Amino acid sequence: MSNVQTEDDRRRMLQGMLADDEADDWDDEDDELEEEEQRPAPRRRARPARRRRAAGYETAVINRAAIGVFMTWVVRLGSALLLYFSLIGTIGAFNGNVQPLLNALPLFWAGASPTALLIGVLVQVWLTGYQTWKAPPVLTWRALLDNKAYTAHLAVDIGLSVVGYRAVVIPWVKGILTTAAQMPDGGALFAAYVVTIIAAAAIAVLPERALIKG
């Protein structure tokens, strides 16, 4: 009788142990499911949109970067050309007339006297060097008033260009104004000087703005 009870007890114990193991397995599976639900979903990388390259959709023939390089060199060469004519105007001011230098282009020095050539080159090198060295980051009226030494050099540079080119530029501009705009001689002469001064200022200022960084 005791043996039968012992066997029954063992069976009950085994069944209880199996039930506990199954319960633990279910609990583990529930925990894993909860962790997966709480885990953030991985982000998907957005694929770049494919450009349509079908016939008839590509119309560009010039790269934007190539245009940037081209325009950079246009500005550089244009600025160098302005410096070239600024030098001619300064030498022409000491030579008495710029016309002989213009007639000798591109070898402009052949039309100048040795003294005018030497003085003009030295003065222009000093003016250009000082202006590029002391140029304010932003050219404003306030900056010109504060930096009097730079303003004085700029004024001398502009004045030499006006004196050098006035024998050529002013009669030409005056003739255009009197003929096309029907301006009186006095007004046309005044306007011609204003145009010459503005052009001389552009020749003096633009190269340093375009070629100097910082």
C-alpha positions as CSV (number, residue, x, y, z in Angstrom):
1,M,0.0,0.0,0.0
2,S,2.8,2.4,0.8
3,N,4.5,1.5,-2.4
4,V,1.5,2.5,-4.4
5,Q,1.3,5.9,-2.6
6,T,4.9,6.4,-3.2
7,E,4.5,5.9,-6.9
8,D,1.6,8.3,-7.0
9,D,3.5,10.9,-5.1
10,R,6.4,10.6,-7.6
11,R,4.0,11.0,-10.5
12,R,2.4,14.0,-9.0
13,M,5.9,15.6,-8.3
14,L,7.0,14.9,-11.9
15,Q,3.7,16.4,-13.3
16,G,4.2,19.5,-11.1
17,M,7.8,19.9,-12.2
18,L,6.8,19.7,-15.9
19,A,4.0,22.2,-15.3
20,D,6.5,24.6,-13.7
21,D,8.9,24.2,-16.5
22,E,6.2,24.9,-19.1
23,A,5.1,28.0,-17.1
24,D,8.7,29.2,-17.0
25,D,9.1,28.7,-20.8
26,W,5.9,30.7,-21.4
27,D,7.2,33.5,-19.1
28,D,10.5,33.6,-21.0
29,E,8.7,33.8,-24.3
30,D,6.5,36.6,-23.0
31,D,9.5,38.5,-21.8
32,E,11.3,38.1,-25.2
33,L,8.1,39.4,-27.0
34,E,7.9,42.4,-24.7
35,E,11.6,43.2,-25.3
36,E,11.1,43.0,-29.1
37,E,8.0,45.3,-28.9
38,Q,9.9,47.8,-26.8
39,R,13.0,47.7,-29.0
40,P,13.0,50.7,-31.5
41,A,12.6,49.7,-35.1
42,P,15.7,50.2,-37.2
43,R,15.7,53.3,-39.3
44,R,15.7,52.9,-43.0
45,R,18.0,55.0,-45.1
46,A,16.3,57.1,-47.6
47,R,17.4,56.1,-51.1
48,P,18.4,59.1,-53.3
49,A,15.9,59.8,-56.0
50,R,17.1,58.5,-59.3
51,R,17.5,61.1,-62.0
52,R,15.7,60.4,-65.1
53,R,18.1,60.2,-67.9
54,A,15.8,59.4,-70.6
55,A,16.3,61.0,-74.0
56,G,15.0,64.6,-74.0
57,Y,15.4,65.2,-70.3
58,E,19.1,66.2,-70.1
59,T,19.3,69.7,-71.6
60,A,22.3,71.1,-69.8
61,V,25.5,71.5,-71.8
62,I,27.7,73.5,-69.3
63,N,28.6,72.5,-65.8
64,R,28.0,75.1,-63.1
65,A,31.4,74.5,-61.6
66,A,33.0,75.2,-65.0
67,I,31.2,78.5,-65.2
68,G,32.5,79.4,-61.8
69,V,36.1,78.7,-62.8
70,F,35.6,80.6,-66.0
71,M,34.1,83.7,-64.3
72,T,36.9,83.6,-61.6
73,W,39.5,83.9,-64.3
74,V,37.5,86.6,-66.1
75,V,37.6,88.7,-63.0
76,R,41.3,88.0,-62.4
77,L,42.3,88.9,-65.9
78,G,40.0,91.9,-65.9
79,S,41.5,93.2,-62.7
80,A,45.0,92.7,-64.1
81,L,44.0,94.7,-67.2
82,L,42.8,97.5,-65.0
83,L,46.1,97.6,-63.2
84,Y,47.8,97.7,-66.6
85,F,45.9,100.8,-67.7
86,S,46.3,102.4,-64.2
87,L,50.0,102.1,-64.7
88,I,49.8,103.6,-68.2
89,G,47.7,106.6,-66.8
90,T,50.3,107.3,-64.1
91,I,53.2,107.2,-66.5
92,G,51.2,109.4,-68.9
93,A,50.6,111.9,-66.1
94,F,54.4,112.3,-65.7
95,N,55.0,112.1,-69.4
96,G,52.6,115.1,-70.1
97,N,50.3,113.1,-72.3
98,V,49.2,109.5,-72.4
99,Q,48.5,109.5,-76.2
100,P,52.1,108.5,-77.1
101,L,51.9,105.5,-74.7
102,L,48.5,104.4,-76.2
103,N,50.0,104.7,-79.7
104,A,52.8,102.3,-78.7
105,L,50.5,99.6,-77.3
106,P,51.2,96.9,-76.3
107,L,54.8,98.2,-75.7
108,F,53.5,101.3,-74.0
109,W,56.9,102.1,-72.5
110,A,58.2,102.9,-75.9
111,G,56.1,106.1,-76.0
112,A,57.3,107.5,-72.7
113,S,60.4,109.3,-71.7
114,P,62.8,107.4,-69.5
115,T,62.3,109.8,-66.6
116,A,58.5,109.6,-66.8
117,L,58.7,105.8,-67.1
118,L,60.9,105.4,-64.0
119,I,58.9,107.8,-61.8
120,G,55.6,106.4,-63.0
121,V,56.5,102.8,-62.3
122,L,57.9,103.6,-58.8
123,V,54.9,105.7,-57.9
124,Q,52.3,103.2,-59.2
125,V,54.0,100.3,-57.4
126,W,54.0,102.2,-54.1
127,L,50.4,103.3,-54.5
128,T,49.1,99.9,-55.5
129,G,51.1,98.1,-52.8
130,Y,50.0,100.5,-50.0
131,Q,46.3,100.4,-51.1
132,T,46.2,96.6,-51.2
133,W,48.0,96.4,-47.8
134,K,45.9,98.9,-46.0
135,A,42.6,98.4,-47.8
136,P,39.6,98.2,-45.3
137,P,37.7,94.9,-45.4
138,V,34.5,96.9,-46.4
139,L,34.9,100.1,-48.4
140,T,32.5,102.6,-46.9
141,W,32.6,106.4,-46.4
142,R,33.2,105.8,-42.7
143,A,36.2,103.5,-43.5
144,L,37.6,106.2,-45.8
145,L,37.3,108.9,-43.1
146,D,38.9,106.7,-40.5
147,N,41.8,105.5,-42.6
148,K,43.1,108.8,-43.8
149,A,46.4,107.4,-45.1
150,Y,44.7,104.9,-47.3
151,T,42.3,107.6,-48.6
152,A,45.1,109.9,-49.4
153,H,46.9,107.2,-51.5
154,L,43.6,106.4,-53.2
155,A,43.0,110.0,-54.0
156,V,46.6,110.4,-55.5
157,D,46.0,107.2,-57.6
158,I,42.7,108.5,-58.9
159,G,44.2,112.0,-59.6
160,L,47.1,110.7,-61.6
161,S,44.8,108.6,-63.8
162,V,42.6,111.6,-64.4
163,V,45.6,113.8,-65.3
164,G,47.1,111.1,-67.5
165,Y,43.9,110.3,-69.5
166,R,42.2,113.6,-69.5
167,A,43.7,114.7,-72.9
168,V,42.1,111.6,-74.5
169,V,39.0,110.7,-72.5
170,I,37.5,114.1,-71.7
171,P,37.3,115.3,-75.3
172,W,35.8,112.0,-76.4
173,V,33.2,111.9,-73.6
174,K,32.4,115.6,-74.2
175,G,31.9,115.0,-77.9
176,I,29.5,112.2,-77.2
177,L,27.5,114.3,-74.7
178,T,27.2,117.3,-76.9
179,T,26.3,115.3,-80.0
180,A,24.0,112.6,-78.6
181,A,22.6,114.3,-75.5
182,Q,22.6,117.8,-77.0
183,M,24.2,119.2,-73.8
184,P,25.8,122.6,-73.7
185,D,29.6,122.8,-73.7
186,G,29.9,123.7,-70.1
187,G,27.7,120.9,-68.8
188,A,29.2,118.4,-71.2
189,L,32.7,119.3,-69.9
190,F,31.7,119.0,-66.3
191,A,30.0,115.7,-67.0
192,A,33.1,114.5,-68.9
193,Y,35.3,115.2,-65.9
194,V,32.8,113.3,-63.6
195,V,32.8,110.3,-65.9
196,T,36.6,110.4,-66.0
197,I,36.9,110.6,-62.2
198,I,34.5,107.7,-61.8
199,A,36.4,105.6,-64.3
200,A,39.7,106.4,-62.6
201,A,38.2,105.4,-59.2
202,A,37.1,102.1,-60.6
203,I,40.5,101.5,-62.1
204,A,42.1,102.2,-58.7
205,V,39.6,100.3,-56.4
206,L,38.3,97.3,-58.3
207,P,41.6,95.3,-58.6
208,E,42.3,95.5,-54.9
209,R,38.8,94.4,-54.2
210,A,38.9,91.5,-56.6
211,L,42.5,90.2,-56.2
212,I,43.1,90.6,-52.4
213,K,41.6,88.1,-50.0
214,G,40.8,89.0,-46.4
